[in-house]
Amino acid sequence: MASLKIKAALQQIAGSVDKQQGYEALLKETPSLSSPETLIQDLTAILDAIFAESLGIVATRSLAASFVDTLKQVPINDAKIEVGEHALTIFQTQASSFEEQNAQIRELMATAHEDDEDFLAAAKVLAGIPLESSQRKVTNDDKVRFWIRITRNYLEVDDTTLAEQYLNKAKNVIYTVSDREMNLHFSLCQARIQDARRNFLAAAQGYQDISFMPVIAEEERLHTLSMAIKCAVLAPAGPARSRALGRLYKDERANTLPEYSILEKMFLDRLLSPEEVAKFAEGLATHQLARTSDGSTVLAKAVVEHNLRGASRLYNNISFDALGSLLGLDGDKAEETTARMIEQGRLVGRIDQIERVIWFEGGEATGEKGSGRAENVVGKQLRRWDSNVQGLAEEVEKVTSELQLVYPVSNIFARP
């Protein structure tokens, strides 16, 4: 129920000639006339009274705009949300006439929800803002701003499906937006979605690109570089990840970060100890520690594949059981992991299932499916022999050239 002061003011306006001016004055005085306990009821009563009058669409729209201005001054988030919901219900009866006020009310409510850390409610409120309408012109900049804000709220509650849906809308027009901060938020949302969907290589590239943007503070640039390293470490082992690790390892800022030690070992294909992995895991987000379909974590799988690549640098061949002991797996699981990496072109080698031995071939896999199979072993040995013979011939030719410089041919055949 409205306070006595507001009731009296509304009765006075009802009997006046210039009702629009009376409501305008009352809306300006409401913050001082109402107490925190009656503020919600007072604002609701004023809005109901305005729409109960037959003032005409122009006057009503002007008063609705003044009502929004008054609501902006309300310091209590719960009051903004409750009064805003009531206002949206009233505006809905004449939606096309109050689209601007509807959008402003929803923005106020979203801000209140965000302050209360209710990000899902904020996203839903913002999603109700009409952006395609003949009654209200919305620029591409404003559209992108709304879509990115909705995306960020959905990301806060780990709803990557809806977040990506709104980011894709922004993707269609982001090229028309010149605002650097808006482009930064777009790139960051894209990297976060790729990260959450475990597309770690793309996320690492996105985070590293953001870390070079001068529009953000140095501390934030280092944070995004740290995120890039984490994603690169979690990516599946192979040529693509090696290139990503190489870019990060060569970044002069990387050696100032806690993740540098594991980055260095992975780039140089050195084996990782359980202690190093456990320390690295402490800095990972919840979704980065989630378990996959086979029950292992993304990190554990990435470390096993990395250590397998490291073992391929140390051994020409190794038994299933010995490799399993090295990787912390049983022999059959070690064989399965090796076979998958060879099949996917992320490791070069061959498997002798009869002898239960894995043979690692020299060279780097291309990353193409099937390129890691070492099927033509005899042919490879012949090519290696040919290469050795060619190298020996080149060395002989080099020695011959040096001799000719010291003892020119003209001197040998010169007359005494």
Residue pairs with C-beta under 8 A, 6 or more apart in sequence:
1 41
2 10
2 38
2 41
2 42
2 44
2 45
3 33
3 34
3 35
3 38
3 41
3 42
5 33
5 34
6 26
6 30
6 33
6 34
6 38
6 42
6 45
6 46
7 45
9 26
9 29
9 33
10 26
10 45
10 46
10 49
12 22
13 19
13 22
13 23
13 26
13 49
14 49
16 22
19 53
19 55
20 55
20 59
20 62
20 63
23 46
23 49
23 50
23 63
23 66
24 63
24 66
26 46
27 46
27 63
27 66
27 67
27 69
27 70
28 66
28 70
30 39
30 42
30 43
30 46
30 70
31 70
31 73
31 74
33 42
34 42
34 43
36 76
36 79
39 74
39 76
39 79
40 78
40 79
40 82
40 83
43 67
43 70
43 71
43 74
43 79
43 83
44 83
44 86
46 67
47 67
47 83
47 86
47 87
47 90
48 90
50 60
50 63
50 64
50 67
51 60
51 90
53 60
55 63
57 94
57 97
60 97
61 97
61 98
61 101
64 91
64 98
64 101
65 100
65 101
67 87
67 101
68 101
68 104
68 105
68 108
71 80
71 83
71 84
71 87
71 105
71 108
72 108
74 80
74 83
77 112
77 113
77 115
77 116
78 112
80 108
80 109
80 111
80 112
81 109
81 112
81 113
84 105
84 106
84 108
84 109
84 112
85 109
87 101
87 105
88 102
88 105
88 106
88 128
91 98
91 101
91 102
91 105
95 102
96 133
96 135
97 135
99 130
99 133
99 135
99 136
100 136
102 128
102 129
102 130
103 129
103 130
103 136
106 125
106 126
106 128
106 129
107 126
107 129
109 122
109 125
110 122
110 123
110 125
110 126
110 149
110 153
111 122
113 119
113 121
113 122
113 125
114 122
114 153
119 153
119 154
119 156
119 157
120 153
120 154
120 157
120 159
122 153
123 150
123 153
123 154
123 157
123 162
126 146
126 149
126 150
126 153
127 150
127 166
129 146
130 136
131 138
131 142
131 143
131 146
132 138
140 173
140 176
140 177
141 177
141 179
141 182
143 169
143 170
143 173
144 170
144 173
144 174
144 177
144 182
144 186
145 182
147 166
147 167
147 169
147 170
148 166
148 167
148 170
148 182
148 185
148 186
148 189
150 163
150 166
151 163
151 164
151 166
151 167
151 170
151 189
151 193
152 163
152 185
152 189
154 160
154 162
154 163
154 166
155 163
155 189
155 192
155 193
155 196
158 196
158 287
160 193
160 196
160 197
163 189
163 193
164 193
164 197
167 186
167 189
167 190
167 193
170 186
171 186
174 182
174 183
174 186
177 183
180 213
180 215
181 215
184 210
184 213
184 215
184 216
187 206
187 209
187 210
187 213
188 206
188 210
188 224
190 206
191 202
191 203
191 206
191 207
191 210
191 224
191 227
192 203
194 200
194 202
194 203
194 206
195 203
195 207
195 227
195 231
195 285
195 287
195 288
196 287
198 234
198 298
200 231
200 232
200 234
200 235
200 236
201 231
201 232
201 235
201 240
201 241
201 244
203 227
203 228
203 231
204 228
204 229
204 231
204 232
204 235
204 244
204 248
205 228
205 244
206 228
207 224
207 225
207 227
207 228
207 231
208 224
208 225
208 228
208 247
208 248
208 251
210 216
210 221
210 224
211 221
211 222
211 224
211 225
211 228
211 253
212 221
213 221
216 224
221 253
222 253
222 256
222 257
225 248
225 251
225 253
225 254
225 257
226 257
226 258
226 259
226 283
228 248
229 248
229 254
229 257
229 259
229 260
229 263
230 259
230 283
230 284
230 288
232 241
232 244
232 245
232 248
232 263
232 266
233 245
233 259
233 262
233 263
233 266
233 280
233 299
233 302
234 284
234 288
234 298
234 299
234 302
235 241
235 244
235 302
236 301
236 302
236 305
236 346
237 302
237 305
237 306
237 308
237 309
237 341
237 346
237 347
238 341
238 344
238 345
238 346
238 347
238 365
238 367
239 345
239 346
239 364
239 365
239 366
239 367
240 367
242 267
242 364
245 263
245 266
245 267
246 267
248 254
248 263
248 267
249 263
249 264
249 267
254 260
254 263
258 283
259 280
259 283
261 276
262 272
262 276
262 277
262 280
264 270
265 271
265 272
265 276
266 272
266 306
269 306
269 309
269 310
269 313
270 310
271 307
271 310
271 311
271 326
272 303
272 306
272 307
272 310
274 328
277 299
277 300
277 303
280 299
281 289
281 299
284 299
288 298
288 299
289 297
289 298
289 299
290 297
290 298
291 297
292 298
292 301
296 304
304 327
304 328
304 329
304 337
305 337
305 341
305 346
307 326
307 327
308 323
308 327
308 334
308 337
308 338
308 341
308 347
309 341
309 346
309 347
311 318
311 323
311 326
311 327
311 360
312 347
312 348
312 349
312 360
315 360
316 359
316 360
317 357
317 358
317 359
317 360
318 326
318 357
318 358
318 360
319 331
319 356
319 357
319 358
320 331
320 332
320 334
320 335
320 356
320 357
320 358
321 331
321 334
321 356
323 331
323 334
323 335
323 338
323 358
324 330
324 331
324 332
324 333
324 334
327 334
327 337
329 337
331 356
335 351
335 353
335 356
335 358
338 347
338 349
338 351
338 358
339 351
341 347
341 372
342 348
342 349
342 350
342 351
342 372
342 373
343 369
343 370
343 372
343 373
344 369
344 372
345 365
345 366
345 367
345 368
345 369
345 370
345 371
345 372
346 365
346 367
346 372
347 360
347 365
347 372
348 360
348 361
348 362
348 363
348 364
348 365
348 371
348 372
348 374
349 358
349 359
349 360
349 361
349 372
349 374
350 358
350 359
350 361
350 373
350 374
350 375
350 377
351 357
351 358
351 359
352 358
352 359
359 374
361 374
361 380
365 371
365 372
374 380
